[in-house]
Amino acid sequence: MTNNSKEMLAADIGYQKPSHGIFRFIPDAWVPYAELMRLDRPAGFWVGYWHYLIGLGFALNTDPFSSDHGIVSITALAAYLAIWGIVFRGIFCTWNDILDQDLDRQVARCRVRPIARGAVTTYQALSFAAALTATGFTIMSPAGPSTLIHGIVKGILFFFYPFLKRYTDFPQVELGLGLSYAIFMSASAIGKDPLAPLFDPSLDLSTRVTKIVESPSALSTGYLYAAGAIWCVIFDTIYAHQDYLDDLKAGVRGLAVRLGRRGTKPALSVAAIAQVYCLAMAGQLSGLGTTYFAISCGGAGLLLAWMIWKVKLEDPKSCAWAFGAGSMYVGASVTAGLLAEFWVTKQGY
C-alpha cells in the first residue's frame, strides 16, 4: 500500500493523528508504533499500573515489615514499575492488534488502529512486539530470576487473551488474571515474593507446593490477586459496552455481550461485593489495620458502587469514563490505603 493510499484510507475511516503528549514531538514515522503501544491513551496505562502500585504497597506492609524503605526508595520503585507497565502494555496491545485486525475493521472505535488502517504491516508489528519483549526482559533482569519468571507467566496470560474473544464469553476474566499478576511481580521486585518456594531448587515439587499452600503471605496475596482480577472484570466489561452493537454484528464475544445491557449492572454489583470481600480477607490475613480497611476496602467499595450506579451502558462516553476516571478512583483508593497503612505503621517503629 502506497503512502497516498494509506492517507486516503485513514481519511475515509475518520483517523486523526494524535496531537497531545509525546505525539507533539515524535516523527510521523514513529506515530503508528506509539499508537500500537497506546501511548495516545493513558487511561489504559493506569488500569494496568495500579496493580503494580497495589502490589508494591501490599508487599511493603507484609512481614517482614519494610521499615527500611522511605519516600525516595518507594518513589524509585514506583518509577521502575511504571517502565515495566509501559513496555508490557505495548507488547500486549501490539499482539492484540495483530490478531484482531480483521475484527477491528468491523468496529467503529477500532478501525483507526495502526494495523487495521494499514499504517503498519503485520510483519512490522510482529518485529516491533519482539523488540519490545527483548527490551522488557532487559529492563526486568536486575530484579532477579524469579521476577523474570513472573514476567513470563504474565506474558503467557496475555498471549491467550485475544483468542478468548473468539471462543468464549470470558475474555475479561483472562485479562484480569493477566493485569492483576503484576501484584506478584511487584512483591518479587522488593524481595518478598510470596511464591518464592516454587523457585527453590533444593526442594521437591510437593514440598514447594505445600509451603505455598501453608503460607499466610501466599494466601493473603492470593486474595489480593483475586480482588484485582475481579476489578478488571468489572471495568473491562463496562468498557466493552462501547462496542456492544458492533460486537454483536462482528461476532465478538465477551461478558458485555453475554450479560447484555440489562444484566451487566446486577452482575457487576455482585462482583464488586466479591472484590471488597477479597480485599478485606487479604488485609485480615496480613494483619493490616484500620487505615487499610477504611480507605482500601471501604473507600473502594463506595467508589465501585458509585461507578456502577453512575455509568450509562448505552453511552460510549460514559463507559469510557468508567474505564478511565472511574477505575482510577478505585485504584487510587486501594493504593492510598496501603501506603497510608505503611506510613502509620512505620511511624510506630
N, C-alpha and C positions, 0 to 999 in steps of 0.2 A: 504494500500500500504506500503510495507516494505521500509526501508531506501535505500536498494540497488536498488529497483525498481524505487524509486524517482530519484536517482542519474543517472540511466540509461536513464530515460525519459528526464531528464534535459540535458543530454549529446546529446541525439538524436535531440532535438529541438534547440541546439546551445546555451544553457544557460551558462553564466559565472558569477560567484559570483562577485559583485562589490568590488573593492579594494581601493576606494577613500573615503575621508572624514571619517565619523563615522564608516564605514564598516571595517576600518583597526583595530578597537578596540573592537567591539561588538562580543559576542559569536556567533557561527554559527547558534545556535537555534533561535537567535533573527533576523537573516538576513531576512527571509521571511516577518516578521512583519514590519521591517523597509522598506522593498520594498513595502508593502501594503500602507504605508504612503508616498511612492515615495521619501524617503529621498535620494535615489540614483539619483534623477532627480531634481536638484534645480531650473531649469528653470520654472517648473510648480508652484513652490512656489512663484516665483516672479510675475507671471502673476496674482496671487490672491492677493499678498501682496501690490502691487501698489495701489489697490483700498483702502486699509486701510490707506496708506500714503496720497493718494489724498483726502480722506475724512477728515483726520486729518488736512492737510494743508488748505483745504477749510473752515473747521469749525473755525480754528484759525483766519481767516480773516473776518468771518461774525459777524454781530452785536450781542451782544456787543463784540468789538474787544478784543482779548485775550492778552492785553498788559502785563499781569502778568506772561505770560509764557516766559521762556528763553531756551537756548540751552539744559540745563540739563533736565528740565522737559519735553521738546519735545522729547529728545532722550529716556527718560524713557518711555514715552507713546508709542513711536515707537517700543521699545523693547517688551512692553506689548502686543501690537497689533501683533507683529511677532509671539509670542507664540500662540495667537489665530489662526493666519493664518496656523501655522504648524498643530495644532490639528484639525481644521476644514477640512483642506486638507486631513488629514489622515482618518477622518470619511467618507468624500465624496468618496475618491478613493477606500477605502475598500468596501463600499456599491456598488459602480460602478462595482468593480471586482467580487463581489458575483453574481450580476445579469447578468454580461456579460461573465461569464466564458466559456460558450459554444461557444459564438461568438468569444471570444479571441483565442480559439484553432484553429479557421479558418483564423486568421490574423497573418501573419508572425511576425510583430513587437510586438504583444500582447501575443503570445502563451508562452512566457517565464515568464509571470506574476505568482506570487506565487500560486494562486488558480488554474489557468489554467494548470500549470505544475505539480500540485499535492503536492506541498510543504506545503500547508495549506489546511485544510478541510473547507467546508462551515460553519460548526458549529464553528470551531476555529475562522474563520473570523468574524462571527456574534458576538461572545463573545468579540473579540478584538474591534469591532466597538462600542459595548455597553460600554466597558471600556473607550474608547476614548471620547465617548459622556459624560459620567459621569465626566471625567477629564475636558472636555471643560467647562461644566457648573460650576464646582468648580472654575476654573480659572476666569470665567466671573463674578461670583457672586459679587465680590467687586465693579464692575462697576455699579450696581444698577438693579432694576427690569425691567426698560424699555430696557436696553441693553440685558438682558436675553430674553425678548420677541422678540427683533430683531434677536437674535441668533436662536430662534425657527423658525422664518419666513425664515431666510436664510437656515436653515436645511430642511424645507419643500420644498423650491425651488430646492435644490439639490436632495432631495428624488425622485422627479419625472423625473430628467434628463435621467437616463438610459432607462426609458420606451419610451421616445420620439424618441429614435433612432430606435425603432421598429415600431412605429405607425405614425410618422410624419417626415417631411423633415426639421424640425426646432429645433433640439436639441441644436444648438449653441445659439439660442435666449434664451432658458431656462437657459443654462449655464451662459450667460451674465447677466441675471436678478439675478442669484444667486451670482456670483462673485462680481458684482457691488454693491450688497446690503451692502457690507462691509462699504460703504460710510456712511450709516445711523448709523451703529454700532460705527464707529469712532466718529461721531458727538455726539452721545449719551454718549460715554465714557468720554467726556470732558464737559458734561453738556449743550450741545447745540443741543439737539435732535429736528430737525425741525418737527417731528411728535409727539412731546410731548403732545399736546392737546388730542390725541387719547387715552392717558392713564390717563386722568384726570377724576376720578370717580364723581366729583362734577358737571360734565356737561352731558347733554343728548347726544345721538348719533348724532343727526342732528347738534347740536351746535359744537361738536367736528369736524365734517366733514367741517362745514362752516369755522371754524378757520383755518383749514389746507388749504382749497381752497383759502382763502383770505390772507394767509401768504406769504410775499415775500421770506422769508427764505425757506419755504417748496417748493415753485415754483422753486427757483434757485437751490436748492439741487436736485429737480426732474430732472432738465435739466442735472445736473452733473451726476446723476444716469443713465439717458438715454445715455449720452456720453460714460460712462463706459461700459454699456451693448452692445452698437454698437461696441465699440473697441474689446470686447470679441468675437463678431460675426466675425469680420474681422480676427483676428489672429487664432481663432479656426477653421474657415473654411479652411484657408491655411494649418493649422496643419493636418486636416483630409485628405488632399490630399496625405499625406504619404501613406495612406492605401486605396487610391482610387480604385485600381483594386481589392484588396482583399474584400473591402466593397461591390463592385458590385456583386462579387461571393457569398458572405455570406448573402446578402440582408440587410446589414446595411444601414440605411437611414440617410440623413443629407444634409446640403447645398452644400457640396462639390460634392456629387453625383447628387443632383438636378441641380446645375448650370453647372456642367461639367468643363473641363479644359478651354474651350473657354469662357464660360460665367462668370467664377468666378471673373476675374480681373475687367471687367467693372462693375459688381455688387458691388464689394468691393470698387471701386473708388467712387461710389455714396454714399456708406455707410460712407466712410472717410469724405466726404464733410458734411454729416449729423452729424458726430461726432464733427467736428470742429465747426459747427453751434451751437450745444448744449453746447459746452464748452464756446463759446462766449456769448450765452444767459445767462448761469449761472453766468459768470463774470459781465455782464451788470446789471442783476437784483440784484447782491450783491454789486455793486458799486466798483468793483475791478479796478485797474489802469493799466497803460501802460505796466508795468513789466509783469503782468499776461498775457495780450493779446499778447505780443511779444513772450514770452517763452512758455507758456502753450498752447496757441491757434496757433500762427504762427509756433513755433518750432514743435509742434506735427503734424500740417498739412503737413509740409515739410517732416518730417520723415515718416509719413504714405504714402505719395506719393512715396517716395524713396523705402520704403519696398515693396509696391505693385508692383512697376515697376521692382525691382531687383529680386524678388523671381521667381524661376522656378518651376512651379507646378508639372511638371513631375519628378522632382528630390527630393526624400525624404530628403536628407541632406539640401537642400535649404529651404524646408518647415519647417524643424526643426529649422533652423537658424531664420526664420521669427517669429516663435513661441517664441524662446528664446531671442536671442540678439535683433532682430528686434522689438519685442513688448517691450523689456526692454528700448530701446531708447525712445519710445513714452511715456511709464510710467514715466521715469526719467524726461522727458521734462515737462510733466504736473505737476509733483510733484515739480520740481525745480522752476517753475514759481510761484506756490502758496507760497512756502517757501520764495522765493525772494521778492514777494509782501508783505508778512508778515513782513519781515525784514525791507524793505523800509518804510512801514507804521509805524512800531514800532519806527524807528529812528526819526520820526516826532512827536512822542508823547512827 
